[in-house]
């Protein structure tokens, strides 16, 4: 509660200062009340940051904080309505008509400001009776900024001691020693939450002997209570090397899975099994069709393993003290030499964590920003437990949360609202920005600041990066940390599932799991600021005028919600900043009323297969910083992309002819960081290079239409190939580029900026991906790139040999499907 309060009060103060400077406020009758509101907020901006702990232990204090939080949300709404009011005033041609039209809104805002000021006065008086410590010094634990140490691979950091290595070896030998057999062999890893079951399973899954033995089909499935059977089958098909498409039925998906695994040798990991029904009712039948199947299960329940007829069960025990200390040192990014300095206090911290790896890793996240032994000792001596917290999230887990800045706390709590085992993409940062959680830092782009938040949560082990993503682009949240976050948010935010299927009366953020049969009464939740629905068809029956009643929404995510259209009433969401309607296959158009969303920053319509056009009004919104339009029926992108001067991330944009978007418009996007250009075979070369001055551009994807299989590939005439080569040469990026994805390139020669002296043109390039560059006989000299970490090559049909120019000192490569190549 206090966390939200600190962020909201400072944010509102900043906004109010800006509003009072604007000319239009002088015409309102509330200028004095706005000043009074600003003065009141100065008091609340000084409250202590550990208010969450105070509220946990004192019910009266908790009630007081809850009242403050409610009124702060009202203040934030008022401020944003004022800003929207200002925009309409400035954009109206007729000043007199504008004033007459806005008088009712003036009166409404004035009444709300007066009411809020009265509430703030009362709350301040109540604080003197009930919360005498409301303004005090912060707790001992202080953040010292982002850790200066660089984290290594997630897998290796988690592996400590001889026991896990010996257990891995024993279980691998047991699995590969069974030989080929027609029956299914099930192996279990049993243990309490946070004890390291998944880490052990990952070691086994990634072992070279397992990958050699089951090289055809290896599948890892993370099981959660909210995952649907169809989503699970789709993931299994993709992991087995097949292709799954949205909209297929369960029976069709089962058949697709059978096609992938029948008569194959398969190694399947089922991580975090809470019950056996997923296995018994869904997966066992297709797995029985394999020639040879071995299944590894991690679970907290011995009954699950018994019901699955496990032939071997390994119980994971708590870490021994010296192994726990090794994990603590590695996860706090200390060298082996530093154990002499930190070892004694570190051993006491490990004992306090009771040998639980998750607890040790989370405390290590706190210690990673502590530079001295004295700071470590203060962490040891600080208070770890608070009355009111459930036992399983006491101690180290709460400590790791309480050490965060207010901004990072709110971002962590927001992620706890997501479904269990949800793949948290790095684009979650756009949600944090839309909620106002990210604090500006001087002249730095706010999206860069948000990216630092994401990586710090990973560094502190509050988010777990998926090891298969080297850039940490996908992460998850451990069940216990998710439980902690949901407990701390209380009734303010809710994830609806089978256990929680009724919404509190004043919920601010709502996420809906796909196991919920219907979404009850959203229109009655007038305070909602964030709604998230993932792959749930209940939205199909939502009333078309519902958005008129949800005027406080900042975030609306309706992904795969079976929507057939977006109603015009969405234009009433004047405070909306983020709109994601991806993978609603029946949507054919967006309403023109989207042009009323003057705060809209993020729009994604990816995977809306029938969407054939974008509204002209969209191109008038100067606030857009994220636009994703891939996987649609769009034949043309409207002209005006160049007006989006705040554009940070532009996905799947393309040029067709001369009437709509042209590549030359990219020249004005000075702040862009990530760019994906597709269908470049249909474009005209820009008049001059358009990306060389984009100093913020970090990620670039460029592609031509190209079939995956050789017999389905698009063929191009010589003049078309020449045009494509010229376009690629004109897309020369700046030296700050870190990622490049070239997907589908029919040219015979790579662009000059990539093939000649790339160490000068791309000195910071870390990831280089080539997909279906079918006609180039030589790959670029990647070995010359000093910062390169990953090289991925797939479908390089014309390449027959690789020379020394491809290999560099200390470079980590992932070489993909490159056939018939000799290495010289």
C-alpha positions in Angstrom: 0.0 0.0 0.0 2.7 2.4 1.0 4.6 1.4 -2.1 1.8 2.5 -4.4 1.4 5.7 -2.3 5.0 6.8 -2.7 4.9 6.3 -6.5 1.5 7.9 -6.9 2.2 11.0 -4.8 5.5 11.8 -6.5 4.0 11.2 -9.9 0.9 13.4 -9.2 3.1 16.2 -7.9 5.1 16.2 -11.1 2.0 16.3 -13.2 0.4 19.0 -11.2 3.4 21.3 -11.5 3.2 20.9 -15.3 -0.6 21.5 -15.4 -0.3 24.7 -13.4 2.0 26.1 -16.0 -0.4 25.6 -18.8 -2.4 28.4 -20.2 -5.8 26.6 -20.2 -5.8 26.3 -16.4 -6.3 30.1 -16.1 -9.7 29.7 -17.7 -10.8 27.1 -15.2 -12.4 28.0 -11.9 -10.3 25.5 -9.9 -6.8 27.0 -10.1 -6.8 27.7 -6.4 -8.0 24.2 -5.5 -5.3 22.7 -7.8 -2.7 24.6 -5.8 -4.2 23.4 -2.6 -4.1 19.9 -3.9 -0.5 20.2 -4.7 0.4 21.5 -1.2 -1.5 18.5 0.3 0.4 16.0 -1.8 3.7 17.3 -0.5 2.9 15.8 2.9 2.0 12.4 1.5 5.1 12.4 -0.7 7.2 12.3 2.5 5.7 9.1 3.9 8.0 6.2 4.8 8.7 3.7 2.1 8.2 0.7 4.5 4.5 1.4 4.9 3.8 -2.1 3.7 5.4 -3.6 6.8 3.5 -1.1 9.1 0.2 -2.1 7.5 0.9 -5.8 7.8 1.2 -5.6 11.6 -1.3 -3.0 12.5 -4.9 -3.3 11.3 -5.8 0.3 12.0 -2.6 1.6 10.2 -3.5 -0.7 7.3 -7.0 0.8 7.1 -5.4 4.3 7.1 -3.0 3.4 4.3 -5.9 1.9 2.3 -7.8 5.2 2.6 -4.8 7.2 1.5 -4.2 4.8 -1.5 -7.9 5.2 -2.6 -7.7 9.0 -2.6 -4.3 9.0 -4.3 -5.9 7.0 -7.2 -8.6 9.6 -7.3 -5.9 12.4 -7.5 -4.2 10.5 -10.3 -7.4 10.2 -12.3 -8.2 13.9 -11.8 -4.8 15.0 -12.9 -5.0 12.8 -16.1 -8.5 14.1 -16.8 -7.2 17.6 -16.5 -4.4 16.8 -19.0 -7.0 15.3 -21.4 -9.1 18.4 -21.0 -6.0 20.5 -21.8 -5.4 18.5 -25.0 -9.0 19.0 -26.2 -8.8 22.8 -25.5 -5.6 23.1 -27.5 -6.8 21.1 -30.5 -10.2 22.8 -30.9 -10.3 25.5 -33.6 -13.2 27.5 -32.2 -12.2 28.8 -28.7 -15.7 30.1 -27.8 -17.4 26.9 -28.8 -14.7 24.9 -27.0 -15.3 26.8 -23.7 -19.0 26.4 -23.9 -18.7 22.7 -24.7 -16.3 22.1 -21.9 -18.2 23.9 -19.1 -19.9 20.7 -17.8 -16.5 19.0 -17.6 -15.0 22.1 -15.8 -17.8 21.8 -13.2 -17.3 18.0 -12.9 -13.5 18.4 -12.4 -14.0 21.2 -9.9 -16.3 19.1 -7.8 -14.0 16.2 -7.8 -11.0 18.3 -6.8 -12.9 19.9 -3.9 -14.0 16.5 -2.7 -10.5 15.1 -2.8 -9.1 18.1 -0.9 -11.6 17.6 1.8 -10.7 13.9 2.1 -7.0 14.7 2.2 -7.5 17.1 5.1 -9.5 14.4 7.0 -6.9 11.7 6.3 -4.1 14.0 7.5 -6.0 14.5 10.8 -6.5 10.8 11.2 -2.8 10.2 10.7 -2.1 12.1 13.9 -4.4 9.8 15.9 -3.7 6.5 14.3 -0.3 6.6 12.5 2.1 8.6 14.7 5.0 7.1 12.7 3.6 7.9 9.3 6.6 10.2 8.6 9.8 8.8 9.8 13.2 7.7 8.5 13.4 4.8 6.1 14.4 1.4 7.4 18.0 0.3 7.6 18.0 -1.5 4.3 18.9 0.9 1.6 19.4 0.4 -2.1 22.7 1.4 -3.6 21.5 1.4 -7.2 21.8 -1.3 -9.8 24.5 -3.8 -9.1 27.7 -3.3 -11.0 28.4 -7.0 -11.3 27.4 -8.9 -14.4 25.3 -12.0 -14.0 26.4 -15.2 -15.7 24.2 -17.9 -17.2 21.2 -18.7 -15.0 21.7 -22.4 -15.2 25.3 -22.4 -13.9 24.7 -19.9 -11.1 22.1 -22.2 -9.6 24.3 -25.3 -9.7 26.3 -25.7 -6.5 27.8 -28.6 -4.6 28.5 -32.3 -5.4 25.0 -33.6 -4.6 23.2 -32.1 -7.6 26.0 -33.1 -10.0 26.0 -36.7 -8.6 22.2 -36.9 -8.7 22.1 -35.6 -12.2 24.6 -38.2 -13.3 22.8 -41.1 -11.5 19.4 -40.2 -13.0 20.8 -39.7 -16.5 22.5 -43.0 -16.3 19.3 -44.6 -15.1 17.3 -43.1 -18.0 19.6 -43.8 -20.8 20.4 -47.3 -19.4 16.9 -48.5 -19.7 17.2 -49.0 -23.4 14.3 -48.9 -25.9 11.1 -50.3 -24.5 7.5 -50.1 -25.3 6.2 -49.1 -21.9 6.4 -45.5 -20.5 9.0 -44.9 -17.8 8.2 -42.2 -15.3 10.8 -40.7 -12.9 10.0 -38.3 -10.1 11.7 -35.3 -8.4 10.0 -34.6 -5.2 10.4 -31.7 -2.7 8.9 -28.6 -1.1 8.5 -25.3 -2.9 11.7 -23.4 -3.7 14.0 -26.3 -2.9 15.5 -26.7 -6.3 13.5 -29.3 -8.2 13.3 -27.4 -11.4 17.1 -26.7 -11.4 17.8 -30.4 -11.1 15.3 -31.2 -13.8 17.0 -28.6 -16.1 20.4 -30.2 -15.5 19.1 -33.6 -16.5 17.2 -32.2 -19.5 20.2 -30.3 -20.8 22.7 -33.1 -20.2 24.5 -34.0 -23.4 23.8 -37.8 -23.0 20.1 -37.1 -22.8 20.1 -34.9 -25.9 22.1 -37.5 -27.8 19.8 -40.4 -26.7 16.5 -38.5 -27.4 17.8 -36.2 -30.2 14.5 -36.5 -32.1 12.0 -35.3 -29.5 12.7 -33.5 -26.2 9.8 -31.6 -24.7 9.7 -29.4 -21.6 6.3 -28.4 -20.3 5.8 -26.1 -17.3 2.4 -27.0 -15.8 0.3 -24.3 -14.2 -3.3 -24.3 -12.8 -4.4 -21.7 -15.3 -3.0 -23.3 -18.5 -5.6 -24.7 -20.8 -5.4 -28.2 -22.3 -5.2 -26.7 -25.8 -2.4 -24.3 -24.9 -0.5 -27.2 -23.4 -0.9 -29.3 -26.5 0.2 -26.4 -28.7 3.4 -26.0 -26.7 4.1 -29.7 -26.8 3.6 -29.8 -30.6 6.0 -26.9 -31.0 8.6 -28.4 -28.7 8.3 -31.7 -30.7 9.2 -29.8 -33.9 5.7 -29.5 -35.3 3.5 -26.4 -36.0 0.4 -25.4 -34.1 -2.0 -22.8 -35.2 -4.6 -20.8 -33.3 -8.2 -22.0 -33.3 -7.6 -25.7 -33.6 -9.7 -28.0 -31.4 -8.4 -30.3 -28.8 -8.9 -33.4 -31.0 -7.1 -31.7 -33.9 -4.2 -30.8 -31.6 -4.0 -34.3 -30.2 -3.7 -35.7 -33.7 -1.0 -33.1 -34.6 0.9 -34.2 -31.5 0.6 -37.8 -32.5 1.9 -37.0 -35.9 5.0 -35.6 -34.3 5.8 -38.3 -31.7 4.4 -41.6 -33.0 7.2 -44.2 -33.2 9.7 -41.7 -31.9 12.0 -41.9 -28.8 10.8 -39.1 -26.5 12.0 -37.4 -23.3 9.3 -35.4 -21.7 9.6 -33.1 -18.6 6.5 -32.1 -16.7 7.6 -29.4 -14.4 5.5 -28.4 -11.3 2.8 -31.0 -11.5 0.2 -30.4 -8.8 -2.2 -33.1 -9.9 -2.0 -36.1 -12.2 -5.1 -35.3 -14.4 -3.0 -33.6 -17.0 -1.1 -36.8 -17.5 -3.9 -39.3 -17.1 -6.6 -37.5 -19.0 -4.6 -35.7 -21.7 -0.9 -36.7 -22.3 -0.6 -40.4 -21.5 -2.6 -41.6 -24.4 -0.5 -39.9 -27.2 2.7 -40.7 -25.3 1.8 -44.4 -25.3 2.1 -44.3 -29.1 5.9 -43.5 -28.9 8.4 -46.2 -29.6 10.3 -45.3 -26.4 9.1 -42.7 -23.8 10.7 -41.4 -20.6 8.9 -38.9 -18.5 10.5 -36.8 -15.8 8.1 -35.1 -13.3 8.8 -32.4 -10.6 6.2 -32.1 -7.9 5.5 -31.3 -4.3 3.1 -34.2 -4.0 4.1 -37.9 -3.6 0.5 -38.8 -4.5 1.0 -37.4 -8.0 4.0 -39.6 -8.6 2.2 -42.6 -7.2 -0.8 -42.1 -9.5 1.6 -41.7 -12.4 3.3 -45.1 -11.5 6.8 -43.5 -11.1 9.5 -46.2 -11.2 12.0 -44.0 -9.4 11.6 -41.0 -7.0 14.4 -38.7 -5.9 13.6 -36.4 -3.0 15.5 -33.1 -3.0 16.9 -32.1 0.4 17.8 -28.7 1.7 21.3 -27.4 0.9 24.2 -28.1 3.2 25.8 -25.1 4.7 28.8 -25.0 2.5 26.7 -25.5 -0.7 24.3 -22.8 0.5 27.2 -20.4 1.0 28.5 -21.2 -2.5 25.1 -20.4 -4.0 24.9 -17.2 -1.9 28.3 -16.0 -3.2 27.5 -16.8 -6.8 24.1 -15.2 -6.8 25.4 -12.1 -5.1 28.1 -12.0 -7.8 31.1 -12.4 -5.5 34.3 -14.0 -6.5 35.8 -17.0 -4.8 38.5 -14.8 -3.3 35.8 -12.7 -1.5 34.6 -15.7 0.6 37.3 -14.8 3.1 35.7 -11.4 3.6 32.0 -12.3 3.5 32.1 -16.0 4.4 31.3 -15.8 8.1 28.3 -13.5 7.9 27.3 -15.3 4.7 27.2 -18.6 6.6 24.9 -17.1 9.2 22.6 -15.8 6.4 22.4 -19.3 4.9 21.4 -20.7 8.2 18.7 -18.1 8.5 17.5 -19.2 5.1 17.2 -22.7 6.4 19.0 -24.2 3.4 16.2 -23.3 0.9 17.8 -22.4 -2.5 14.9 -20.0 -3.4 15.4 -18.1 -0.1 19.1 -18.0 -0.5 18.9 -16.6 -4.1 16.4 -13.9 -3.1 18.6 -12.7 -0.2 21.6 -12.9 -2.5 19.7 -10.5 -4.7 19.5 -8.0 -1.8 23.2 -8.5 -1.0 24.3 -8.0 -4.6 24.0 -4.2 -4.1 25.8 -4.3 -0.8 29.5 -3.6 -1.2 30.9 -4.1 2.3 30.8 -6.7 5.1 29.1 -4.2 7.4 26.2 -3.9 4.9 25.9 -7.7 4.8 25.8 -7.7 8.6 23.0 -5.1 8.7 21.0 -7.3 6.3 21.5 -10.3 8.7 20.5 -8.3 11.7 17.5 -6.6 10.1 14.0 -7.8 10.7 13.0 -10.6 8.3 9.6 -11.6 9.6 6.3 -9.7 10.1 3.1 -10.7 11.8 0.3 -11.2 9.3 2.4 -12.8 6.5 1.7 -16.5 5.7 4.6 -18.7 6.9 5.6 -19.8 3.4 6.4 -16.2 2.3 8.0 -15.0 5.5 11.6 -14.2 6.0 13.9 -14.1 3.0 11.2 -13.7 0.4 9.7 -10.6 2.0 13.1 -9.3 2.7 14.0 -9.4 -1.0 10.8 -7.4 -1.7 11.2 -4.9 1.0 14.7 -3.9 -0.2 13.4 -2.7 -3.5 12.8 0.9 -4.5 9.1 1.9 -4.5 9.2 1.8 -8.3 10.6 -1.7 -8.5 8.1 -2.9 -5.8 5.2 -1.8 -7.9 6.6 -3.5 -11.0 7.1 -6.7 -9.1 3.6 -6.6 -7.7 2.2 -6.0 -11.2 3.9 -9.1 -12.5 2.4 -11.2 -9.6 -1.0 -10.4 -11.2 -0.1 -12.6 -14.2 -1.1 -16.3 -14.6 1.0 -19.0 -13.0 4.1 -19.9 -15.0 3.3 -17.1 -17.4 6.1 -16.2 -19.9 6.8 -12.6 -18.9 8.1 -10.9 -22.0 10.5 -8.0 -21.7 7.7 -5.9 -23.3 6.0 -6.0 -19.9 7.9 -2.7 -19.4 5.3 -1.0 -21.6 2.6 -1.9 -19.0 4.7 -0.5 -16.2 5.1 2.8 -18.2 1.4 2.9 -18.9 0.6 2.5 -15.2 3.1 5.3 -14.3 5.4 3.1 -12.3 8.6 4.1 -14.2 10.3 7.2 -12.9 12.1 9.5 -15.4 15.9 9.8 -15.0 17.2 13.0 -16.5 17.3 12.9 -20.3 17.4 9.1 -20.5 14.6 7.5 -22.6 11.9 6.2 -20.2 11.9 2.9 -22.1 15.6 2.4 -21.3 14.9 3.1 -17.6 12.1 0.5 -17.7 14.4 -2.0 -19.3 16.8 -1.5 -16.3 13.9 -2.2 -14.0 13.2 -5.5 -15.7 16.8 -6.6 -15.6 17.2 -5.6 -12.0 14.2 -7.8 -11.0 16.0 -10.7 -12.7 19.3 -9.9 -11.1 17.6 -9.9 -7.7 16.0 -13.2 -8.5 12.4 -11.9 -8.2 12.0 -12.9 -11.8 13.7 -16.0 -13.2 15.1 -15.6 -16.7 14.4 -18.5 -19.0 17.8 -20.1 -19.7 17.1 -20.7 -23.4 16.8 -16.9 -23.9 20.4 -15.6 -23.7 19.2 -12.0 -23.7 16.8 -12.7 -20.8 13.9 -11.7 -23.1 11.5 -14.1 -21.4 11.2 -14.7 -17.6 8.9 -16.3 -15.1 7.9 -15.8 -11.5 8.3 -18.5 -8.9 5.0 -19.7 -7.4 6.0 -18.5 -3.9 7.0 -15.1 -5.1 3.8 -14.8 -7.0 1.9 -15.7 -3.8 3.8 -13.0 -1.9 3.0 -10.4 -4.5 -0.7 -11.3 -4.6 -0.9 -11.3 -0.8 0.7 -7.8 -0.6 -1.7 -6.3 -3.2 -4.7 -7.6 -1.2 -8.0 -6.5 -2.8 -6.3 -3.9 -4.9 -5.5 -6.4 -7.7 -6.9 -9.9 -8.4 -6.1 -12.8 -10.7 -9.4 -14.7 -11.3 -9.2 -18.5 -11.4 -11.1 -21.5 -10.0 -10.4 -20.5 -6.4 -11.0 -16.8 -6.8 -14.0 -16.3 -9.1 -15.6 -13.3 -7.4 -14.2 -9.8 -7.7 -13.9 -7.4 -4.7 -16.1 -4.3 -4.8 -13.2 -1.8 -5.5 -10.6 -3.8 -7.4 -8.1 -1.6 -9.4 -6.4 -4.3 -11.5 -8.0 -7.5 -12.8 -6.6 -10.5 -14.7 -8.7 -13.4 -15.8 -7.4 -17.0 -16.2 -8.8 -19.2 -18.9 -10.2 -21.7 -16.4 -12.8 -19.1 -15.3 -16.1 -19.9 -17.0 -17.3 -16.3 -17.2 -16.2 -12.8 -16.3 -18.7 -11.3 -13.9 -19.7 -7.7 -13.7 -16.7 -5.8 -15.1 -19.0 -2.9 -15.9 -19.7 -2.5 -12.1 -15.9 -2.1 -11.4 -15.8 1.6 -12.0 -12.3 2.0 -10.5 -10.6 -0.5 -12.8 -7.3 0.8 -14.2 -6.0 -2.5 -15.8 -7.9 -5.4 -17.3 -6.1 -8.5 -18.7 -7.8 -11.4 -20.5 -5.8 -14.1 -22.2 -7.4 -16.7 -24.5 -10.8 -16.6 -23.0 -14.0 -16.6 -25.1 -16.1 -15.0 -22.4 -15.4 -11.6 -23.9 -17.4 -12.4 -26.9 -20.6 -11.7 -25.0 -19.4 -8.4 -23.3 -21.9 -5.6 -23.9 -20.8 -3.1 -26.6 -21.2 -0.1 -24.4 -19.2 -1.4 -21.5 -16.3 0.9 -22.2 -18.4 3.9 -21.4 -18.4 2.8 -17.8 -14.7 2.1 -17.4 -13.4 5.6 -17.8 -10.4 5.0 -15.6 -8.8 2.2 -17.6 -5.1 2.7 -18.5 -4.4 -0.8 -19.8 -6.8 -3.1 -21.7 -5.4 -6.5 -22.8 -7.8 -8.8 -24.6 -5.5 -11.4 -26.2 -7.1 -14.3 -28.0 -10.4 -13.3 -26.5 -12.6 -14.4 -29.5 -13.7 -10.8 -30.1 -15.5 -10.3 -33.4 -15.2 -6.5 -33.3 -14.1 -3.6 -31.2 -17.0 -1.3 -30.4 -17.0 2.5 -31.0 -17.4 2.9 -27.2 -13.7 2.2 -26.8 -13.2 5.8 -27.7 -14.6 6.8 -24.3 -11.5 5.4 -22.6 -9.7 8.8 -22.7 -7.1 7.7 -20.2 -6.2 4.5 -22.0 -2.5 4.1 -22.7 -2.1 0.5 -23.7 -4.5 -1.5 -26.0 -3.6 -5.1 -27.0 -6.2 -7.0 -29.0 -3.8 -9.5 -30.5 -4.9 -12.9 -31.9 -8.6 -12.1 -32.2 -9.0 -13.7 -35.5 -12.5 -12.4 -36.4 -11.8 -8.6 -36.0 -12.0 -7.0 -39.4 -11.5 -3.4 -38.5 -10.8 -1.0 -35.7 -13.2 1.9 -34.9 -12.4 5.4 -35.9 -13.1 6.4 -32.3 -9.5 5.2 -31.5 -8.5 8.7 -32.6 -10.1 9.9 -29.3 -7.5 8.0 -27.3 -5.1 11.0 -27.0 -2.9 9.2 -24.3 -2.6 5.9 -26.3 1.0 4.8 -26.4 0.8 1.1 -27.2 -1.3 -0.7 -29.8 -1.0 -4.3 -30.9 -3.2 -6.1 -33.4 -0.8 -8.9 -34.2 -2.4 -12.1 -35.3 -5.8 -10.5 -36.1 -6.0 -12.5 -39.3 -9.0 -10.7 -40.8 -8.0 -7.2 -40.0 -7.8 -5.4 -43.4 -7.3 -1.8 -42.5 -6.2 0.7 -39.8 -8.4 3.7 -39.0 -7.1 7.0 -40.4 -7.7 8.6 -37.0 -4.9 6.4 -35.6 -2.3 8.4 -37.5 -3.3 11.6 -35.7 -2.1 10.2 -32.3 1.2 11.8 -31.5 1.7 9.7 -28.4 2.2 6.3 -30.0 5.5 4.6 -29.0 4.6 0.9 -29.8 2.8 -0.4 -32.8 2.6 -4.0 -33.9 0.6 -5.1 -36.9 2.1 -8.5 -38.0 -0.1 -11.5 -39.0 -3.0 -9.4 -40.4 -4.6 -8.9 -43.8 -3.3 -5.4 -44.1 -2.3 -4.6 -47.6 -1.1 -1.1 -46.9 0.1 0.8 -43.9 -1.4 4.4 -43.8 1.0 7.3 -44.4 1.9 9.1 -41.2 4.2 6.8 -39.3 6.7 9.6 -39.5 4.5 11.7 -37.2 5.0 9.2 -34.3 8.0 11.1 -33.0 7.9 9.1 -29.7 8.0 5.8 -31.5 10.1 3.3 -29.5 9.1 -0.1 -31.0 7.7 -0.5 -34.5 6.8 -4.1 -35.5 6.0 -5.6 -38.9 5.6 -2.4 -40.8 5.9 -2.4 -44.6 5.7 -0.3 -47.7 3.5 -1.1 -50.7 3.6 1.4 -53.6 3.7 5.1 -53.0 0.3 6.0 -51.5 0.8 4.8 -47.9 3.8 4.4 -45.6 7.2 4.9 -47.2 10.6 3.8 -45.8 11.7 7.5 -46.0 9.3 8.2 -43.0 11.7 6.3 -40.8 14.1 9.2 -41.0 12.0 11.2 -38.5 11.8 8.5 -35.8 14.7 9.7 -33.8 13.9 7.8 -30.6 13.2 4.3 -32.0 15.0 1.4 -30.3 13.4 -1.6 -32.0 12.3 -1.9 -35.6 11.0 -4.8 -37.7 10.4 -4.2 -41.4 8.7 -6.9 -43.5 7.8 -7.4 -47.2 10.8 -5.4 -48.3 10.4 -6.9 -51.8 7.4 -4.6 -52.2 9.2 -1.4 -51.1 11.0 1.3 -53.0 14.6 2.2 -52.0 14.6 5.3 -49.7 16.1 8.5 -51.2 19.0 8.3 -48.7 20.0 6.1 -45.7 17.3 6.3 -43.0 18.8 4.5 -40.0 22.4 5.6 -39.8 21.6 8.4 -37.4 19.3 6.4 -35.1 21.6 6.3 -32.1 18.9 4.7 -29.9 18.3 1.8 -32.3 19.3 -1.4 -30.6 17.3 -4.1 -32.5 16.7 -4.4 -36.2 14.7 -7.0 -38.1 14.5 -6.9 -41.9 12.8 -9.5 -44.1 11.4 -10.4 -47.5 8.6 -12.8 -48.0 10.1 -16.3 -48.3 8.5 -19.8 -47.9 10.0 -22.0 -45.2 10.3 -25.1 -47.4 12.4 -25.2 -50.6 9.4 -26.1 -52.8 7.3 -23.3 -51.4 9.8 -20.5 -51.7 9.0 -17.2 -53.4 11.0 -16.7 -56.5 12.3 -13.3 -57.6 13.3 -11.9 -61.0 16.8 -10.4 -61.4 15.5 -6.8 -61.3 13.6 -7.5 -58.1 16.7 -9.0 -56.5 18.7 -5.9 -57.4 16.0 -3.6 -55.9 16.0 -5.6 -52.7 19.8 -5.4 -52.4 19.7 -1.7 -52.9 17.0 -1.4 -50.1 19.1 -3.4 -47.7 22.2 -1.3 -48.4 20.1 1.9 -47.7 19.0 0.4 -44.3 22.5 0.9 -42.8 22.1 1.1 -39.0 24.1 3.2 -36.5 27.1 1.8 -34.6 24.9 1.3 -31.5 23.0 -1.7 -33.0 23.1 -4.8 -30.8 20.7 -7.2 -32.5 20.0 -7.9 -36.1 17.6 -10.4 -37.7 17.7 -11.0 -41.4 14.8 -13.2 -42.3 14.3 -14.1 -45.9 16.9 -12.5 -48.2 17.0 -13.5 -51.9 20.0 -11.3 -52.7 23.4 -12.8 -53.8 25.5 -10.4 -51.7 24.9 -9.2 -48.1 24.7 -5.4 -47.6 28.0 -3.6 -47.6 27.7 -2.4 -44.0 27.5 -6.1 -42.9 29.9 -7.8 -45.2 32.8 -5.4 -45.3 34.7 -4.4 -42.1 31.7 -5.0 -39.8 33.9 -4.3 -36.8 33.8 -0.7 -37.8 30.2 -0.3 -38.9 28.7 -2.5 -36.1 31.2 -2.6 -33.2 28.4 -3.3 -30.6 26.6 -6.1 -32.4 26.0 -9.0 -30.0 23.3 -11.1 -31.8 23.4 -11.9 -35.5 20.6 -14.1 -37.0 20.3 -15.2 -40.6 17.1 -17.0 -41.6 16.6 -18.3 -45.2 19.3 -16.1 -46.9 19.2 -18.7 -49.7 21.4 -17.2 -52.4 24.4 -15.8 -50.6 27.4 -18.2 -51.1 29.4 -16.5 -48.3 28.4 -15.5 -44.8 29.6 -12.1 -43.4 33.0 -12.1 -41.5 31.2 -12.4 -38.1 34.5 -13.3 -36.4 35.6 -9.7 -36.7 32.8 -8.4 -34.6 34.3 -7.7 -31.1 31.1 -8.0 -29.1 29.4 -10.9 -30.8 27.8 -13.5 -28.5 25.4 -15.3 -30.7 25.4 -16.3 -34.4 22.4 -18.2 -35.7 22.2 -19.5 -39.2 19.3 -21.3 -40.8 18.5 -22.1 -44.4 21.8 -20.8 -45.9 21.3 -23.0 -49.0 24.1 -21.5 -51.1 26.8 -21.7 -48.4 29.0 -24.8 -48.9 32.1 -23.9 -46.7 33.0 -21.8 -43.7 36.4 -20.3 -43.4 38.3 -18.7 -40.6 36.6 -15.3 -41.1 33.5 -16.6 -39.3 35.3 -17.6 -36.1 36.3 -15.0 -33.5 38.1 -15.2 -30.1 35.8 -15.9 -27.2 32.6 -15.7 -29.3 29.7 -17.9 -28.3 27.8 -19.3 -31.3 24.5 -21.0 -31.9 24.8 -22.6 -35.3 21.4 -23.6 -36.6 20.2 -25.6 -39.6 23.1 -25.3 -42.0 23.4 -28.4 -44.1 26.1 -29.7 -46.5 28.8 -27.3 -45.1 32.5 -28.1 -44.7 34.5 -26.1 -42.2 37.9 -25.1 -43.4 
